[in-house]
Amino acid sequence: MQTKTIVAPSRRTFLAGAGATALLAGLGTAIPSRARAAPREFRLRAAPGTARLVPAPYPDTAVWSYGSVPGPEIRVRQGERMRVVVENALAEETTVHWHGMRVPNAMDGVPHLTQRPIAPGERFGYEFDAVDAGTFWYHPHQNGSVQVGRGLYGPLIVEEVEPIAVDRDVTWVLDDWRLQKDASISDGFGNMMDTGMAGRIGNTVTVNGQVPDTFAVRAGERVRLRLINAANARIFGLEFDGHRPTVIALDGQPVEPHGPADGRVVLGPAMRADLVIDMTGTPGSRFRVTDTFYQSLEYRLLDLAYAAQPLREHVPDTPMALPANPLAEPDLASAKRHAVSFGGGMMSGMMGSSSGGMMGGGMMGGMGRMMQGMQHGGIWTINGVAATGHVMDPMLTLQHGRSSVLELVNDTAWHHPIHLHGHSFRVLSRNGTPTRHREWQDTVLMTPRERVEIAFVADNPGDWMFHCHILEHQAAGMMGVIRVTEASRT
């Protein structure tokens, strides 16, 4: 497990001299920055390799990776400037997208839309400020369903200026793999059943690139657990037997500390959650962590295994709330509203879709529409349009600095984690019911037939992807571009 030990919170300090602030290029929110400091430099090399995903007697698995699965954890402090030089040692083009990071548009890693893809043998330097503290991750946006599905991803952690007091800060990167009996990755990426239904769900789940048995803990310990869902399509619903996790951040953004609904932490692909878990079990005991999202397909992920000796008698009672990130609050009174509908896929005609329902032909009608969609380059749509690449006319053009409310409608029979690049948004309501925590997110999981309202300030200019992060759905059409105009010079 990737972990960092924290003995005590650091004393609050200013990241720059008195009155010194910096503006992220193109982003109208002031952020702390290390004045005149050179960027912290990191290097990533995308290349074929091997990884021991499953234990002996199985052999290593041939993967694509940044040297390991997951790739190296990049960890910086909020306000620092970072430069990541990416070398492409693959036999095909690639890019790197910094998921959830509010970066300048030219650094967003979307092929042909924000940059020329990195050709085999080439390097590209990404440079940007770590505007927000939180849990983020990086992955390709070129041929993403294959490149991510073969292991190209890694965690990116931006520490708060003053972290909360915990004994350990731990990252779990969750993924699943479709492995064959010899532990090799099954081919068949993008097949019709995966693409038109739930996506490429695997048969082997890993935590930080391994099939784990236990996670060692000590009684009296307080752990900050950062969860990242790097899977192509699997939705995780984790339950911590005998423990009461507290959610303190979602998609990197602080949220009022609270227990997850029904005690289960649900993460769609690309989503993250920061938890605080107090280890209140008795020394020597074990407690299961179980994934219960898919009905009748529940399985044990690992056990929390308590050491024989406690760390201390009682877990410390210290504040859990994180400081807010510098996000502009949307003005709902003046916000312009936009309707966005998501359509397509198999079986949608059987589920009472507004496009036909059972009278529209049922499963055979759905299959026919899907085959027709494939012949025209797409199975999934946004506002009736199936994308055939990353470059397209904008589905929306938003004025810089203005607030928008997007009314999202999932008119399909499947879940969709919808991700907006370059911004975070408030989730206002689900099916007309206001959300309890009005959480900031960059990826919102929509259930079949669900209606969700989100709001944000369009303060980062450029053309930004807006897409489903079930990567097979994205590749088969469920993506669009939202354009944010340049800031006015008047």
C-alpha positions as CSV (number, residue, x, y, z in Angstrom):
1,M,0.0,0.0,0.0
2,Q,1.2,3.5,-0.8
3,T,1.5,5.3,2.5
4,K,2.9,8.3,4.2
5,T,3.3,8.6,8.0
6,I,2.2,11.9,9.6
7,V,3.1,12.4,13.2
8,A,1.4,15.7,13.7
9,P,-0.1,18.5,11.5
10,S,2.3,21.1,10.3
11,R,2.1,24.6,11.7
12,R,0.2,26.9,9.3
13,T,2.6,28.8,7.1
14,F,2.3,31.1,4.1
15,L,3.5,29.7,0.9
16,A,4.7,33.0,-0.3
17,G,5.8,36.3,1.2
18,A,3.4,38.9,2.5
19,G,0.8,39.7,-0.2
20,A,2.4,37.4,-2.8
21,T,-0.1,35.4,-4.8
22,A,-0.1,34.0,-8.2
23,L,-2.8,33.5,-10.8
24,L,-3.0,30.2,-12.6
25,A,-2.6,31.0,-16.3
26,G,-6.1,31.6,-17.6
27,L,-7.9,30.8,-14.3
28,G,-9.4,33.8,-12.5
29,T,-9.0,32.5,-8.9
30,A,-6.1,33.6,-6.8
31,I,-4.0,30.7,-5.4
32,P,-1.0,30.5,-3.1
33,S,2.2,29.9,-4.9
34,R,5.8,29.4,-3.9
35,A,7.2,32.8,-5.0
36,R,9.8,32.5,-7.7
37,A,10.4,28.9,-6.9
38,A,11.5,26.6,-9.7
39,P,9.0,23.9,-10.7
40,R,9.3,20.5,-9.0
41,E,10.2,18.2,-11.8
42,F,9.0,14.6,-12.3
43,R,9.6,12.1,-15.1
44,L,7.2,9.5,-16.4
45,R,8.0,6.9,-19.1
46,A,5.1,5.0,-20.7
47,A,6.4,1.6,-21.8
48,P,5.6,-2.1,-22.0
49,G,6.6,-4.0,-18.9
50,T,5.5,-6.7,-16.5
51,A,3.8,-6.6,-13.1
52,R,2.9,-9.3,-10.6
53,L,-0.8,-8.6,-10.3
54,V,-1.7,-12.0,-8.9
55,P,0.4,-14.1,-6.5
56,A,2.3,-17.3,-7.3
57,P,2.0,-19.8,-8.9
58,Y,0.8,-17.3,-11.5
59,P,3.4,-15.6,-13.7
60,D,3.9,-11.9,-14.1
61,T,1.5,-10.1,-16.4
62,A,2.5,-8.2,-19.4
63,V,1.3,-4.6,-18.9
64,W,1.8,-1.0,-20.1
65,S,2.9,1.2,-17.3
66,Y,4.9,4.2,-16.1
67,G,7.5,1.8,-14.6
68,S,5.1,0.2,-12.1
69,V,1.3,-0.5,-11.6
70,P,0.1,1.9,-10.5
71,G,2.6,4.5,-11.7
72,P,4.7,6.4,-9.2
73,E,2.8,8.5,-6.7
74,I,3.4,12.2,-7.5
75,R,3.0,14.1,-4.3
76,V,3.3,17.9,-4.0
77,R,2.2,20.7,-1.7
78,Q,-0.7,23.0,-2.6
79,G,0.6,26.1,-4.5
80,E,3.7,24.4,-5.8
81,R,4.4,24.5,-9.5
82,M,5.1,21.1,-11.1
83,R,6.7,20.0,-14.3
84,V,6.2,16.4,-15.5
85,V,8.3,15.3,-18.5
86,V,6.6,12.3,-20.2
87,E,8.5,10.0,-22.5
88,N,6.6,7.7,-24.8
89,A,8.3,4.3,-25.2
90,L,5.1,2.7,-26.5
91,A,4.5,1.7,-30.1
92,E,1.6,4.1,-30.4
93,E,0.8,7.7,-29.5
94,T,-0.1,8.7,-26.0
95,T,-0.9,11.7,-23.8
96,V,-1.3,12.3,-20.0
97,H,-4.4,13.8,-18.5
98,W,-4.3,15.1,-14.9
99,H,-7.7,14.0,-13.8
100,G,-9.4,16.6,-11.5
101,M,-6.6,19.1,-11.7
102,R,-7.6,22.6,-12.8
103,V,-4.8,23.1,-15.2
104,P,-4.4,25.5,-18.2
105,N,-6.1,24.1,-21.3
106,A,-2.8,23.4,-23.1
107,M,-1.7,21.1,-20.3
108,D,-4.9,19.0,-20.2
109,G,-3.6,16.1,-22.2
110,V,-6.5,15.6,-24.7
111,P,-5.1,14.5,-28.1
112,H,-5.6,16.9,-31.0
113,L,-7.9,19.1,-28.9
114,T,-5.4,20.5,-26.4
115,Q,-2.1,19.1,-27.7
116,R,-0.5,17.0,-30.5
117,P,-0.3,13.4,-29.2
118,I,3.2,12.3,-28.0
119,A,4.5,10.1,-30.8
120,P,6.6,7.0,-30.1
121,G,10.1,8.1,-29.0
122,E,9.0,11.6,-28.2
123,R,8.8,13.6,-24.9
124,F,6.4,16.2,-23.8
125,G,6.6,18.5,-20.7
126,Y,3.5,19.3,-18.8
127,E,3.8,22.3,-16.4
128,F,1.1,23.8,-14.1
129,D,0.4,24.9,-10.6
130,A,-1.2,22.6,-8.0
131,V,-4.2,24.9,-7.4
132,D,-6.3,22.6,-5.3
133,A,-5.2,20.3,-2.4
134,G,-6.7,16.8,-2.7
135,T,-6.6,13.3,-4.3
136,F,-6.2,13.3,-8.0
137,W,-4.7,10.9,-10.6
138,Y,-3.1,10.8,-14.0
139,H,-3.8,8.6,-17.1
140,P,-3.7,8.8,-20.9
141,H,-6.6,10.3,-23.0
142,Q,-5.3,8.7,-26.2
143,N,-6.8,5.2,-26.9
144,G,-7.8,5.4,-23.2
145,S,-9.8,2.3,-22.9
146,V,-6.8,0.2,-24.0
147,Q,-4.0,2.2,-22.4
148,V,-5.6,2.6,-19.1
149,G,-6.9,-1.0,-19.3
150,R,-3.3,-2.2,-19.7
151,G,-2.1,-0.3,-16.6
152,L,-1.2,3.3,-17.6
153,Y,-2.3,5.4,-14.6
154,G,-1.0,6.6,-11.3
155,P,-1.9,8.7,-8.2
156,L,-1.3,12.5,-7.8
157,I,-1.6,13.8,-4.3
158,V,-1.6,17.5,-3.5
159,E,-1.1,18.0,0.3
160,E,-2.8,20.8,2.2
161,V,-0.7,23.5,3.6
162,E,-1.7,22.2,7.0
163,P,-2.9,18.6,6.8
164,I,-5.3,17.2,9.3
165,A,-3.7,15.1,12.2
166,V,-3.6,11.4,11.3
167,D,-1.2,8.6,12.0
168,R,-1.0,7.5,8.4
169,D,-1.9,8.9,5.0
170,V,-2.5,5.9,2.7
171,T,-3.5,5.7,-1.0
172,W,-5.4,2.8,-2.4
173,V,-5.6,2.8,-6.2
174,L,-8.4,0.4,-7.1
175,D,-8.6,-1.4,-10.5
176,D,-9.9,-4.5,-12.1
177,W,-8.4,-6.6,-14.8
178,R,-9.8,-9.1,-17.3
179,L,-7.2,-11.8,-17.0
180,Q,-6.9,-15.2,-18.6
181,K,-5.8,-18.4,-16.9
182,D,-2.2,-17.7,-17.5
183,A,-2.6,-14.2,-15.9
184,S,-2.2,-12.4,-19.2
185,I,-4.6,-9.6,-20.1
186,S,-7.5,-10.7,-22.3
187,D,-7.7,-9.0,-25.6
188,G,-11.1,-8.0,-27.0
189,F,-11.0,-4.4,-26.0
190,G,-14.0,-2.5,-27.3
191,N,-16.1,-5.6,-28.1
192,M,-19.8,-5.0,-28.7
193,M,-21.2,-6.3,-25.4
194,D,-18.8,-4.3,-23.3
195,T,-19.2,-1.2,-25.3
196,G,-23.0,-1.3,-25.5
197,M,-23.6,-2.3,-21.9
198,A,-21.7,-1.8,-18.6
199,G,-18.2,-1.4,-20.1
200,R,-15.2,-3.7,-19.7
201,I,-15.6,-5.1,-16.2
202,G,-12.8,-7.5,-15.2
203,N,-12.5,-10.7,-13.2
204,T,-9.6,-9.7,-10.9
205,V,-9.5,-6.7,-8.6
206,T,-6.3,-5.2,-7.4
207,V,-5.3,-2.6,-4.8
208,N,-2.1,-0.7,-5.8
209,G,-1.5,-3.3,-8.5
210,Q,-1.8,-6.4,-6.3
211,V,-4.4,-8.8,-5.1
212,P,-4.3,-8.2,-1.4
213,D,-5.1,-10.4,1.5
214,T,-4.7,-8.0,4.4
215,F,-4.0,-4.4,5.3
216,A,-2.1,-4.0,8.6
217,V,-3.5,-1.7,11.2
218,R,-3.1,-1.0,14.9
219,A,-5.7,-0.4,17.5
220,G,-6.0,3.3,18.4
221,E,-4.7,4.4,15.0
222,R,-6.3,7.1,12.8
223,V,-5.8,6.6,9.1
224,R,-6.5,8.9,6.2
225,L,-7.4,6.6,3.3
226,R,-7.4,8.0,-0.2
227,L,-9.4,5.9,-2.6
228,I,-9.0,6.2,-6.4
229,N,-11.0,4.2,-8.9
230,A,-8.8,3.6,-11.9
231,A,-10.9,0.9,-13.5
232,N,-12.3,1.2,-17.0
233,A,-15.8,0.4,-15.9
234,R,-16.2,-1.2,-12.5
235,I,-18.1,0.7,-9.9
236,F,-17.0,0.0,-6.3
237,G,-19.2,0.0,-3.3
238,L,-16.9,-0.6,-0.3
239,E,-18.2,-1.6,3.2
240,F,-15.8,-1.6,6.2
241,D,-17.0,-4.3,8.6
242,G,-17.0,-3.2,12.2
243,H,-15.8,0.4,11.3
244,R,-17.4,3.7,10.6
245,P,-15.5,5.6,7.9
246,T,-15.9,9.3,7.7
247,V,-15.9,11.0,4.2
248,I,-13.9,14.2,4.3
249,A,-13.3,14.8,0.5
250,L,-14.8,13.7,-2.8
251,D,-12.9,14.0,-6.1
252,G,-10.2,15.9,-4.2
253,Q,-12.6,18.6,-2.9
254,P,-13.3,18.9,0.8
255,V,-16.8,18.1,2.0
256,E,-18.5,18.3,5.4
257,P,-17.3,15.2,7.3
258,H,-20.0,12.6,7.2
259,G,-20.7,8.9,7.2
260,P,-21.4,7.4,3.7
261,A,-25.0,6.6,2.8
262,D,-25.9,3.1,4.2
263,G,-22.2,2.8,5.4
264,R,-21.1,2.1,1.8
265,V,-18.5,4.2,-0.1
266,V,-19.5,4.2,-3.8
267,L,-17.0,5.2,-6.4
268,G,-17.7,5.2,-10.2
269,P,-14.7,5.0,-12.6
270,A,-12.3,8.0,-12.1
271,M,-13.9,9.0,-8.8
272,R,-12.0,9.5,-5.5
273,A,-12.9,9.7,-1.9
274,D,-10.8,10.6,1.1
275,L,-11.9,8.8,4.3
276,V,-10.8,9.0,7.9
277,I,-11.0,5.6,9.6
278,D,-10.5,5.1,13.3
279,M,-9.1,1.7,14.1
280,T,-11.3,0.7,17.0
281,G,-10.9,-3.1,16.8
282,T,-9.2,-5.2,19.4
283,P,-5.6,-6.2,18.9
284,G,-5.2,-9.4,16.8
285,S,-8.7,-9.1,15.3
286,R,-9.6,-9.0,11.6
287,F,-12.4,-7.2,9.8
288,R,-13.5,-7.6,6.2
289,V,-13.6,-4.9,3.6
290,T,-16.2,-6.0,1.0
291,D,-17.3,-4.7,-2.3
292,T,-21.1,-5.0,-2.5
293,F,-22.0,-2.8,-5.4
294,Y,-23.2,-5.4,-7.8
295,Q,-26.0,-7.5,-6.4
296,S,-25.2,-11.2,-6.0
297,L,-21.6,-10.5,-7.0
298,E,-20.2,-9.3,-3.7
299,Y,-16.7,-10.3,-2.8
300,R,-14.1,-9.8,-0.1
301,L,-11.5,-7.1,-1.1
302,L,-9.2,-7.6,1.9
303,D,-9.1,-7.8,5.7
304,L,-8.1,-5.1,8.1
305,A,-5.7,-7.1,10.2
306,Y,-4.9,-5.7,13.7
307,A,-1.5,-6.1,15.1
308,A,-1.1,-7.8,18.5
309,Q,0.1,-4.5,20.1
310,P,-2.1,-1.4,20.0
311,L,-0.7,2.0,19.0
312,R,-2.5,3.7,21.8
313,E,-5.5,3.1,24.0
314,H,-7.9,5.5,22.3
315,V,-8.1,7.1,18.9
316,P,-7.3,10.8,19.1
317,D,-10.3,13.1,18.8
318,T,-8.9,15.8,16.5
319,P,-10.7,17.9,13.8
320,M,-11.4,16.1,10.5
321,A,-12.6,19.1,8.4
322,L,-10.3,20.1,5.5
323,P,-9.8,23.7,4.4
324,A,-11.7,24.8,1.4
325,N,-10.0,25.0,-2.0
326,P,-10.2,28.3,-4.0
327,L,-13.2,27.5,-6.0
328,A,-15.6,30.2,-7.3
329,E,-19.1,29.8,-5.9
330,P,-21.7,29.7,-8.7
331,D,-24.4,32.3,-8.5
332,L,-27.5,30.3,-8.9
333,A,-29.8,33.3,-9.2
334,S,-28.1,34.5,-12.4
335,A,-26.9,31.2,-13.7
336,K,-27.8,30.2,-17.3
337,R,-29.4,26.7,-17.5
338,H,-28.5,24.1,-20.1
339,A,-30.2,20.7,-20.7
340,V,-27.8,17.8,-21.4
341,S,-29.1,14.3,-22.2
342,F,-27.2,11.1,-22.4
343,G,-28.6,8.3,-24.6
344,G,-27.9,5.1,-26.4
345,G,-26.6,1.6,-25.4
346,M,-28.2,-1.8,-25.4
347,M,-31.5,-2.4,-23.6
348,S,-32.4,1.2,-23.3
349,G,-35.5,0.6,-25.4
350,M,-36.7,-1.9,-22.7
351,M,-36.5,0.5,-19.8
352,G,-39.2,3.0,-20.7
353,S,-36.9,5.4,-22.6
354,S,-38.5,8.6,-23.9
355,S,-37.2,7.4,-27.3
356,G,-39.6,4.5,-27.5
357,G,-39.8,2.1,-24.5
358,M,-41.1,-1.4,-25.0
359,M,-43.1,-0.2,-27.9
360,G,-39.9,0.9,-29.5
361,G,-38.8,-2.7,-30.1
362,G,-37.5,-3.9,-26.8
363,M,-34.2,-5.7,-26.8
364,M,-34.2,-6.4,-30.5
365,G,-35.0,-2.8,-31.2
366,G,-32.2,-1.8,-28.9
367,M,-29.7,-4.1,-30.6
368,G,-30.8,-2.8,-34.0
369,R,-30.3,0.8,-32.9
370,M,-26.9,-0.1,-31.5
371,M,-25.8,-1.8,-34.6
372,Q,-26.9,1.1,-36.7
373,G,-25.1,3.4,-34.3
374,M,-21.9,1.4,-34.7
375,Q,-22.1,1.7,-38.4
376,H,-22.3,5.5,-38.0
377,G,-19.4,5.7,-35.6
378,G,-21.1,5.7,-32.2
379,I,-23.3,3.8,-29.8
380,W,-23.7,6.4,-27.1
381,T,-24.7,10.0,-27.4
382,I,-24.8,13.4,-25.7
383,N,-27.8,15.5,-26.8
384,G,-28.3,13.1,-29.6
385,V,-24.8,13.3,-31.0
386,A,-22.3,10.5,-31.0
387,A,-18.7,11.8,-31.0
388,T,-16.2,10.1,-33.3
389,G,-13.1,11.8,-31.9
390,H,-11.9,14.4,-29.4
391,V,-12.2,17.3,-31.8
392,M,-15.7,18.5,-32.5
393,D,-17.9,21.5,-32.4
394,P,-18.7,22.6,-28.9
395,M,-22.0,21.3,-27.4
396,L,-22.0,24.4,-25.2
397,T,-20.2,27.8,-25.3
398,L,-20.0,29.4,-21.9
399,Q,-19.0,33.0,-21.2
400,H,-15.9,33.3,-19.0
401,G,-16.7,34.1,-15.4
402,R,-20.5,33.3,-15.7
403,S,-22.3,30.7,-13.7
404,S,-24.0,27.8,-15.4
405,V,-26.4,25.0,-14.2
406,L,-26.4,21.9,-16.3
407,E,-29.5,19.7,-16.1
408,L,-28.2,16.2,-16.8
409,V,-30.6,13.4,-17.8
410,N,-29.4,9.8,-18.0
411,D,-31.9,8.5,-20.6
412,T,-30.2,5.0,-20.7
413,A,-30.4,1.7,-18.8
414,W,-26.8,2.0,-17.5
415,H,-24.7,3.9,-15.0
416,H,-22.6,6.8,-16.3
417,P,-19.8,8.6,-14.3
418,I,-19.8,12.0,-16.1
419,H,-16.5,13.9,-16.0
420,L,-15.9,17.6,-16.8
421,H,-12.3,18.6,-17.5
422,G,-10.7,21.9,-16.2
423,H,-13.4,22.6,-13.5
424,S,-15.1,21.3,-10.4
425,F,-18.8,21.6,-10.0
426,R,-21.4,21.5,-7.2
427,V,-23.9,18.7,-7.3
428,L,-27.1,20.5,-6.5
429,S,-29.9,17.8,-6.8
430,R,-30.8,14.3,-7.8
431,N,-34.2,13.6,-9.2
432,G,-35.3,17.0,-7.9
433,T,-34.2,16.4,-4.3
434,P,-31.4,18.8,-3.1
435,T,-28.2,17.0,-2.1
436,R,-27.4,17.1,1.6
437,H,-23.8,18.2,1.2
438,R,-23.8,20.1,-2.1
439,E,-20.5,18.4,-2.8
440,W,-17.9,19.6,-5.2
441,Q,-17.0,17.0,-7.7
442,D,-15.4,16.6,-11.2
443,T,-17.1,13.3,-11.9
444,V,-20.7,12.6,-11.0
445,L,-22.1,9.0,-11.1
446,M,-25.6,8.9,-12.6
447,T,-27.8,5.9,-12.1
448,P,-30.2,4.7,-14.9
449,R,-32.9,7.3,-15.7
450,E,-31.5,9.7,-13.1
451,R,-31.7,13.5,-13.4
452,V,-28.9,15.4,-11.8
453,E,-28.3,19.2,-11.5
454,I,-24.7,20.5,-11.3
455,A,-23.4,24.1,-11.2
456,F,-20.1,25.8,-11.7
457,V,-18.4,29.0,-12.7
458,A,-16.8,28.8,-16.2
459,D,-13.5,30.4,-15.1
460,N,-11.0,28.3,-17.0
461,P,-10.9,29.2,-20.7
462,G,-10.5,26.7,-23.5
463,D,-12.2,23.7,-25.0
464,W,-12.9,21.1,-22.3
465,M,-13.9,17.5,-22.6
466,F,-17.2,16.4,-21.0
467,H,-17.7,12.7,-21.1
468,C,-18.6,9.4,-19.5
469,H,-15.6,7.9,-17.7
470,I,-16.7,4.3,-18.5
471,L,-14.0,4.4,-21.1
472,E,-15.8,2.1,-23.5
473,H,-18.8,4.4,-23.5
474,Q,-16.5,7.4,-24.1
475,A,-14.8,5.7,-27.0
476,A,-18.2,4.8,-28.5
477,G,-19.5,8.3,-28.6
478,M,-20.5,9.6,-25.1
479,M,-18.3,12.7,-25.1
480,G,-18.6,16.3,-26.0
481,V,-16.8,19.6,-25.8
482,I,-17.7,22.6,-23.6
483,R,-16.0,25.8,-24.7
484,V,-15.2,28.5,-22.1
485,T,-14.5,31.9,-23.8
486,E,-11.4,33.9,-23.0
487,A,-11.6,36.4,-20.2
488,S,-12.7,39.9,-21.3
489,R,-9.9,42.4,-21.5
490,T,-12.2,45.3,-20.7
